[in-house]
């Protein structure tokens, strides 16, 4: 009722993110990842692996944007397996963007999430950055996760663990996707809402998620921009 998420009540999307943080960050992707390819990205536009962390908005700045002190920080440098997702197959990437199937062509992966506390929180903010050796490789994965018909996912329901989430796609273009996940309880929105955006810029894919009660749109836009 008050929006507090604790270890018993935090379900679905929040738990998926929590499971992704069970392993410490490493210095880079596993040797099986990041298969190289002749780059079509110019040096002026490309972001190098050592600059990947500079794309992530800091915990302090995100705390100011959401109006709450986020003390807990989780990190991962490799995609993590999520709980099984039930629902329309072509919509499942919207549940945990840039996680379900990112292929093996990425060169750098950064996943960072902030909360007030590890298990008790009223805000959960996640940022992901994937770097590829070429724009073509980045485009290939973006098009796979956010195809032209992703708009048809609006109204679909996705289930993770014991939670149900209703999808509302607000924008889906060649370089940007925006959508909302509303937690459904007893057939109605519970009030706990996650607002998400993904973008492709040259050789990199970016996503941000802001989960809270009420409208997290302004904070999401500020983080992505």
N, C-alpha and C positions, 0 to 999 in steps of 0.2 A: 504493500500500500504506500510506503514511503519511498519506494524506489531502491532501498538498500538491497544489494545482492550479496548473499553470504554463501558459505561453502555448501549448505544444503539447498538454498533457493536459486543460486546461480546455475542456469541450465543452458543447454543448447549451444548457441553461438559463443557465449562467454566461456563455456567449458571447452569448446573446440580450441579457442585461442589459448586457454590455459594448458591444454595437453601439448600444444605446439612448443611450449616453453619449458619442457621437462629436461632439456639438454642444454648445456652451456653453449654460448656462441663460440665458433671456431674461426680460424684465420681465413678460411675460404671454403669453396665447395668441395665435395669429394672428388677424387680423381676420375670418377666415371662421368662427372658432369662437366659442362663447359666445353663441349667438343668445338674445336676451332673451325673457323670458316673465313675466307677472305673478306675483310671488312669493306662495307660500302659506306661507312660513316666517316665523315671528315674529322680530322683531328680537332678542329675548332668546335665541332658540335658534340663529339663523344665525351662521355664521362668515364674516367678511368676507375678501376676498382678501388684505388686508394682514396678516391673522392666520394665514394658511395655513401659513407657515413655523413657527409656534409649535406646530403639531401634530406636527411631525417630531421624533423623539427624537434627541438630539445624538450625535455620533460618540463622544464621551467616555463617555456613559452606556451606549451600545450596547456599547462595548468592555468595560465592566465586566460587562455582562449575559452576554456570550458568553465572558468570561475570556480575551480576547486583544486586543492593541493593534491597532486597525484604523486604519491611517495614510492609506489612500487613500479619497478621497471623490469620487463622481461626482454630477452634478446635471443635471436637465433640466426645462424648464417647458413642454414639449410632448410628446405621445405620440410614440413612435418606432416605426418599422416593425420587426418582428421577422423572423427567418428563417421561411421557409415551415414550417408545422407539419403533419405527416401524422398522421392519426388521426381518430377520431369527431368530426364537425364541432361538435356541441353541447358537447364537452369541451375544445375548443382554448383557450377563455378561461382555463382552469385552469393552462395552461402559463405564461402571462404575464398575470396579472389586471390589469384596468383599463388595458389597452394595446391589445389586438387590435381592438376596436371600441367606442370610448367615445362615438361620435356627435359632434354639433356643438353641443350645448346646455350644455356645461361652460363655466364662467367663469374658473376657475383650476385649473392642473395643476401638481403638484409631484412629482417623482420623484427620490429620493436613494438612493444605494447606497454601502455601506462595505465595504472589504476590508483585509487586512493590506497588500497591495500591488496595484498595478493588474493585473499579470499572474500573480503568484504569491500564493496565499492558501489558508488553511485554513477561512476563514469568509467568507460573502458574505451581507450583510444589505441588503434593499431595502425602502423604504417609499414608498408612493404616496398622494397626497391629491388628490381631485377635488372641487371646489366647483361647485354648480349654483345658478341663481337661484331655484329652488323645490324643495321636497321632492318634488313630483310628478315633476320632471325627473330627480332623483337616483334615485327609486324606479324609474322607467322603465328606466334603464340597469342598475341592480342586478338587476332581474328578468330582463333580457335576458342578462346574463353568468352569473347563478346562478339558473336556472329551477328549478321544483319538482322536475323529474326529473334534476337534476344528480347525485343520488345514484347513478344508473345508470352513472356514469362510473367507479365503483370497479372496478378490474381492467383497465380500458382502458389501452392503451399509446400514448403520443404520441412522435413522432420529430421531432427538430430537428437539422439538420445530420447528424452521425454518431452522435448519442446517442439512446438510447431511455429513456423515463421511464414508470414504472408509477404510475397514479393510485390513491389510496385516499381516498375522501371520508368524513370523520369526522362532519361536521355540515353541514346545509343547511337554514336556516330563513329566515323573512321578513326578518331583519336581520343574519344572520351565516352565513358559510360557512367551514369549516375542512377542509383536505385536505393530503395528503402526496404528494410526488413522489419516487420512488426511482429512481435511475439503475440501469439494467439493463445488465449486461455479461456476455456468454456465457450469456444466459438466466437469470442470477441477479442479485440486488441487489449493487451494487458496494460499498455502505456509504456512498456519498455521497448524502445525503438532504436534501430541501428541504421545510420545513414552512411552510404558508401559511395566512393568514386574511384574510378580507375582511369589512367591516362597512358598514352604512349607518346614519348618525346624522343625522337631520334633512336638511339640504341637502348633506351631504357623504358621499363614499364613501372608505373607507380600506382599504388593504391593506398587509400586511407579509409578508416572506419571510425565513426564516433557513435558509441552506444550510450544512451541515457534515457531518462524519462523526459518527455517533451522534445523540443526541436533542437537538434544538434547541427542543423544546416549551416549557420554562420561559422561555427568552429570548424566544420569540415571544409568549407570553402577557403577559409584562411590557411588551414594546414596544407591543402593541396596547392593553393596558389603560391 
